Amino acid sequence: MTIKKEPIHAGEFLLSEGAGNISRETINVAAGAALYSGQILGLVTASGDFAPYDPVAEDGSETAVAILYGSLGESDIVRRARAVVRLAEVSEAHLTGLDPDAEQSLATHFLIVR
């Protein structure tokens, strides 16, 4: 018997968000590996593109500022995506890259981890 595991759906990490589209923005994500819905993102200062949160980086991505809404495939060019950037409650179990520093940083954007 083959067991199939269903991947996380776009926005599945959201518990609640602001009315209308106030919680989400269209963003540019730096080229790189595939990313999944719920990935914590930082903002690369030099390019203005978002990248996976990396607490040891020194390019701006060491500060968590957003959460990727839907999955992205691997790419060697900048990708367009949607991210939750403010006013939302999110499920800790559905986030990728979360650590205590990221949780505190997200809270400054009113992204509350439950």
GROMACS elastic network, one bead per residue, 0.5 to 0.9 nm:
[ bonds ]
;  ai    aj funct       b0    kb
    6     9     6  0.84903   500
    7    36     6  0.89003   500
    8    11     6  0.83870   500
    8    12     6  0.64891   500
    8    13     6  0.83982   500
    8    36     6  0.76572   500
    8    37     6  0.66667   500
    8    38     6  0.84077   500
    8    71     6  0.86026   500
    8    94     6  0.78404   500
    9    12     6  0.52902   500
    9    13     6  0.84085   500
    9    36     6  0.88518   500
    9    37     6  0.68138   500
    9    69     6  0.89883   500
    9    70     6  0.72244   500
    9    71     6  0.80744   500
   10    13     6  0.80177   500
   10    36     6  0.84439   500
   10    37     6  0.55198   500
   10    38     6  0.81017   500
   10    68     6  0.86623   500
   10    69     6  0.55978   500
   10    71     6  0.66875   500
   11    14     6  0.55652   500
   11    37     6  0.65290   500
   11    38     6  0.72670   500
   11    68     6  0.82447   500
   11    69     6  0.50697   500
   11    70     6  0.63459   500
   11    84     6  0.87892   500
   12    15     6  0.80376   500
   12    37     6  0.76109   500
   12    38     6  0.78005   500
   12    69     6  0.83555   500
   12    70     6  0.89565   500
   12    90     6  0.88920   500
   12    91     6  0.84417   500
   12    94     6  0.73245   500
   13    37     6  0.77162   500
   13    38     6  0.60174   500
   13    69     6  0.83938   500
   13    89     6  0.86899   500
   13    90     6  0.54605   500
   13    91     6  0.51001   500
   13    92     6  0.76704   500
   13    93     6  0.78311   500
   13    94     6  0.50659   500
   13    95     6  0.67269   500
   14    17     6  0.70886   500
   14    38     6  0.87283   500
   14    69     6  0.88770   500
   14    84     6  0.89577   500
   14    88     6  0.72059   500
   14    89     6  0.62430   500
   14    91     6  0.62979   500
   14    94     6  0.86862   500
   15    88     6  0.74776   500
   15    89     6  0.52862   500
   15    90     6  0.51299   500
   15    91     6  0.63224   500
   15   114     6  0.84331   500
   16    87     6  0.85748   500
   16    88     6  0.55575   500
   16    89     6  0.51322   500
   16    90     6  0.70349   500
   17    20     6  0.87104   500
   17    21     6  0.88135   500
   17    22     6  0.81318   500
   17    23     6  0.60960   500
   17    24     6  0.89084   500
   17    84     6  0.86863   500
   17    86     6  0.82768   500
   17    87     6  0.58737   500
   17    89     6  0.63232   500
   17    90     6  0.85601   500
   17   111     6  0.89952   500
   18    21     6  0.71918   500
   18    22     6  0.57006   500
   18    23     6  0.55275   500
   18    24     6  0.89377   500
   18    86     6  0.81816   500
   18    87     6  0.56253   500
   18    88     6  0.63327   500
   19    22     6  0.63166   500
   19    23     6  0.78058   500
   20    23     6  0.79271   500
   21    24     6  0.56813   500
   21    25     6  0.78944   500
   22    25     6  0.80026   500
   22    84     6  0.89991   500
   22    85     6  0.88330   500
   22    86     6  0.74995   500
   22    87     6  0.75748   500
   23    83     6  0.82979   500
   23    84     6  0.54662   500
   23    85     6  0.58340   500
   23    87     6  0.54552   500
   23    88     6  0.65379   500
   24    69     6  0.82821   500
   24    82     6  0.65816   500
   24    83     6  0.54465   500
   24    85     6  0.57445   500
   24    86     6  0.71266   500
   24    87     6  0.89517   500
   25    81     6  0.84380   500
   25    82     6  0.56281   500
   25    83     6  0.55664   500
   25    84     6  0.65675   500
   25    85     6  0.67354   500
   26    80     6  0.70049   500
   26    81     6  0.57054   500
   26    83     6  0.64711   500
   27    49     6  0.74485   500
   27    50     6  0.72250   500
   27    79     6  0.83182   500
   27    80     6  0.58061   500
   27    81     6  0.53657   500
   27    82     6  0.58113   500
   27    83     6  0.67492   500
   28    48     6  0.79439   500
   28    49     6  0.51782   500
   28    50     6  0.60837   500
   28    51     6  0.88351   500
   28    78     6  0.63339   500
   28    79     6  0.55680   500
   28    81     6  0.62158   500
   28    82     6  0.84476   500
   29    32     6  0.86636   500
   29    41     6  0.89377   500
   29    43     6  0.89826   500
   29    49     6  0.52840   500
   29    51     6  0.57918   500
   29    52     6  0.86630   500
   29    77     6  0.89242   500
   29    78     6  0.56309   500
   29    79     6  0.50638   500
   29    80     6  0.61955   500
   29    81     6  0.68240   500
   30    44     6  0.85351   500
   30    47     6  0.86052   500
   30    49     6  0.55017   500
   30    50     6  0.58988   500
   30    51     6  0.55577   500
   30    52     6  0.87399   500
   30    75     6  0.87233   500
   30    76     6  0.85605   500
   30    77     6  0.71112   500
   30    79     6  0.65146   500
   31    51     6  0.83446   500
   31    74     6  0.75812   500
   31    75     6  0.53844   500
   31    79     6  0.66454   500
   32    35     6  0.85605   500
   32    51     6  0.86373   500
   32    73     6  0.87369   500
   32    74     6  0.57820   500
   32    75     6  0.54328   500
   32    76     6  0.59577   500
   32    77     6  0.77026   500
   32    78     6  0.82831   500
   33    72     6  0.85494   500
   33    73     6  0.71127   500
   33    75     6  0.65777   500
   33    76     6  0.85086   500
   34    71     6  0.75666   500
   34    72     6  0.55407   500
   34    75     6  0.73855   500
   35    38     6  0.86822   500
   35    39     6  0.66535   500
   35    52     6  0.80976   500
   35    68     6  0.81807   500
   35    70     6  0.85160   500
   35    71     6  0.55420   500
   35    72     6  0.51285   500
   35    73     6  0.65595   500
   35    74     6  0.74573   500
   36    39     6  0.58153   500
   36    68     6  0.73355   500
   36    69     6  0.83203   500
   36    70     6  0.65370   500
   36    72     6  0.62764   500
   36    73     6  0.84419   500
   36    96     6  0.80078   500
   37    40     6  0.89815   500
   37    67     6  0.78113   500
   37    68     6  0.53926   500
   37    69     6  0.51797   500
   37    72     6  0.79725   500
   37    94     6  0.83085   500
   37    95     6  0.78717   500
   37    96     6  0.83429   500
   38    67     6  0.56692   500
   38    68     6  0.53485   500
   38    69     6  0.62879   500
   38    70     6  0.75363   500
   38    71     6  0.81882   500
   38    90     6  0.89554   500
   38    94     6  0.60250   500
   38    96     6  0.58116   500
   38    97     6  0.87683   500
   39    52     6  0.67620   500
   39    53     6  0.79899   500
   39    66     6  0.85242   500
   39    67     6  0.55970   500
   39    68     6  0.52547   500
   39    69     6  0.80849   500
   39    70     6  0.89762   500
   39    71     6  0.85363   500
   39    94     6  0.87098   500
   39    95     6  0.58317   500
   39    97     6  0.64190   500
   39    98     6  0.83849   500
   40    51     6  0.85671   500
   40    52     6  0.60403   500
   40    53     6  0.55132   500
   40    64     6  0.63960   500
   40    65     6  0.76530   500
   40    66     6  0.60697   500
   40    68     6  0.65280   500
   40    95     6  0.68376   500
   40    96     6  0.59898   500
   40    97     6  0.56757   500
   40    98     6  0.66293   500
   40   102     6  0.79248   500
   41    50     6  0.61296   500
   41    51     6  0.54477   500
   41    54     6  0.83127   500
   41    61     6  0.70079   500
   41    62     6  0.89005   500
   41    63     6  0.80869   500
   41    64     6  0.55622   500
   41    65     6  0.60521   500
   41    66     6  0.51069   500
   41    67     6  0.56202   500
   41    68     6  0.68257   500
   41    83     6  0.87169   500
   41    97     6  0.85132   500
   42    49     6  0.86196   500
   42    50     6  0.55701   500
   42    51     6  0.54971   500
   42    52     6  0.60032   500
   42    54     6  0.75330   500
   42    60     6  0.64379   500
   42    62     6  0.62652   500
   42    63     6  0.53900   500
   42    65     6  0.53338   500
   42    66     6  0.66651   500
   42    67     6  0.87859   500
   43    46     6  0.89744   500
   43    47     6  0.84861   500
   43    48     6  0.62655   500
   43    49     6  0.59163   500
   43    51     6  0.62440   500
   43    52     6  0.85733   500
   43    53     6  0.82448   500
   43    59     6  0.81692   500
   43    60     6  0.54691   500
   43    61     6  0.50481   500
   43    62     6  0.82439   500
   43    63     6  0.73980   500
   43    64     6  0.77395   500
   43    65     6  0.69603   500
   43    66     6  0.84597   500
   44    47     6  0.58404   500
   44    48     6  0.54564   500
   44    49     6  0.55407   500
   44    50     6  0.58321   500
   44    51     6  0.66561   500
   44    59     6  0.54865   500
   44    61     6  0.52581   500
   44    62     6  0.87072   500
   45    48     6  0.54600   500
   45    49     6  0.77194   500
   45    50     6  0.89642   500
   45    59     6  0.60108   500
   45    60     6  0.51416   500
   45    61     6  0.78419   500
   46    49     6  0.82332   500
   46    59     6  0.72881   500
   46    60     6  0.81888   500
   47    50     6  0.85513   500
   49    78     6  0.79052   500
   50    53     6  0.86701   500
   50    61     6  0.74343   500
   50    66     6  0.85502   500
   51    54     6  0.83877   500
   51    61     6  0.62494   500
   52    61     6  0.68538   500
   52    62     6  0.88892   500
   52    64     6  0.86378   500
   52    97     6  0.78670   500
   53    57     6  0.84293   500
   53    60     6  0.89049   500
   53    61     6  0.52050   500
   53    62     6  0.57834   500
   53    63     6  0.67399   500
   53    64     6  0.57551   500
   53    65     6  0.84603   500
   53    97     6  0.66234   500
   53    98     6  0.84429   500
   53   102     6  0.79966   500
   54    57     6  0.54497   500
   54    58     6  0.87700   500
   54    60     6  0.89232   500
   54    61     6  0.57378   500
   54    63     6  0.76852   500
   54    64     6  0.83053   500
   54    97     6  0.79050   500
   55    58     6  0.84658   500
   55    61     6  0.74100   500
   55    63     6  0.70003   500
   55    64     6  0.85126   500
   55    99     6  0.87280   500
   55   101     6  0.80599   500
   55   102     6  0.80720   500
   56    61     6  0.87185   500
   56    62     6  0.61444   500
   57    60     6  0.71720   500
   57    61     6  0.62533   500
   57    62     6  0.51658   500
   57    63     6  0.89348   500
   58    61     6  0.71403   500
   58    62     6  0.64164   500
   59    62     6  0.70473   500
   60    63     6  0.61134   500
   60    64     6  0.88851   500
   61    64     6  0.68557   500
   61    65     6  0.85943   500
   62   102     6  0.85330   500
   63   101     6  0.81323   500
   63   102     6  0.67737   500
   63   105     6  0.66281   500
   63   106     6  0.86707   500
   64    67     6  0.83605   500
   64    98     6  0.88127   500
   64   101     6  0.80716   500
   64   102     6  0.50868   500
   64   103     6  0.78020   500
   64   104     6  0.86009   500
   64   105     6  0.56351   500
   64   106     6  0.59542   500
   65    85     6  0.66438   500
   65    86     6  0.87497   500
   65   102     6  0.81474   500
   65   105     6  0.66920   500
   65   106     6  0.56724   500
   65   108     6  0.85620   500
   65   109     6  0.70174   500
   65   111     6  0.87880   500
   66    83     6  0.62041   500
   66    84     6  0.56938   500
   66    86     6  0.76694   500
   66   106     6  0.70109   500
   66   109     6  0.82794   500
   66   111     6  0.81058   500
   67    82     6  0.87652   500
   67    83     6  0.53732   500
   67    84     6  0.52089   500
   67    85     6  0.66561   500
   67    95     6  0.81423   500
   67   106     6  0.88878   500
   67   111     6  0.88783   500
   68    71     6  0.73047   500
   68    72     6  0.89110   500
   68    81     6  0.75638   500
   68    82     6  0.64047   500
   68    84     6  0.64858   500
   68    85     6  0.88692   500
   69    81     6  0.76687   500
   69    82     6  0.55041   500
   69    84     6  0.62196   500
   70    81     6  0.73353   500
   70    82     6  0.68616   500
   70    83     6  0.78039   500
   71    81     6  0.85452   500
   72    75     6  0.85134   500
   72    79     6  0.79464   500
   72    80     6  0.89347   500
   72    81     6  0.76851   500
   75    78     6  0.73606   500
   75    79     6  0.74290   500
   76    79     6  0.88541   500
   84    87     6  0.82405   500
   84    88     6  0.75622   500
   84   111     6  0.82164   500
   85    88     6  0.81907   500
   85   106     6  0.85309   500
   85   109     6  0.68868   500
   85   110     6  0.83875   500
   85   111     6  0.72831   500
   86   106     6  0.84328   500
   86   107     6  0.89596   500
   86   108     6  0.89396   500
   86   109     6  0.52045   500
   86   110     6  0.54087   500
   86   111     6  0.56088   500
   87   109     6  0.70508   500
   87   111     6  0.56017   500
   87   112     6  0.79271   500
   88   110     6  0.65172   500
   88   112     6  0.62412   500
   88   113     6  0.86556   500
   89   110     6  0.81713   500
   89   111     6  0.58371   500
   89   113     6  0.59269   500
   89   114     6  0.67150   500
   90    93     6  0.88868   500
   90    94     6  0.80522   500
   90    95     6  0.81589   500
   90   111     6  0.70944   500
   90   112     6  0.61241   500
   90   113     6  0.50312   500
   90   114     6  0.59821   500
   91    94     6  0.55836   500
   91    95     6  0.69311   500
   91   112     6  0.87251   500
   91   113     6  0.60007   500
   91   114     6  0.53357   500
   92    95     6  0.55037   500
   92    96     6  0.86575   500
   92    98     6  0.77520   500
   92   113     6  0.56934   500
   92   114     6  0.57980   500
   93    96     6  0.84569   500
   93   114     6  0.87654   500
   95    98     6  0.63215   500
   97   102     6  0.81104   500
   98   101     6  0.80939   500
   98   102     6  0.57918   500
   98   103     6  0.65624   500
   99   102     6  0.52669   500
   99   103     6  0.61986   500
   99   104     6  0.87963   500
  100   103     6  0.50481   500
  100   104     6  0.63074   500
  100   105     6  0.86638   500
  101   104     6  0.51974   500
  101   105     6  0.61750   500
  101   106     6  0.86071   500
  102   105     6  0.50068   500
  102   106     6  0.60090   500
  102   107     6  0.85173   500
  103   106     6  0.51981   500
  103   107     6  0.62602   500
  103   111     6  0.83566   500
  103   112     6  0.77077   500
  103   113     6  0.67202   500
  104   107     6  0.51217   500
  104   108     6  0.67905   500
  104   112     6  0.88576   500
  105   108     6  0.54261   500
  105   109     6  0.72641   500
  105   111     6  0.87073   500
  106   109     6  0.53306   500
  106   110     6  0.65700   500
  106   111     6  0.51018   500
  106   112     6  0.68948   500
  106   113     6  0.81756   500
  107   112     6  0.54331   500
  107   113     6  0.78004   500
  108   111     6  0.73103   500
  108   112     6  0.89042   500
  109   112     6  0.84623   500
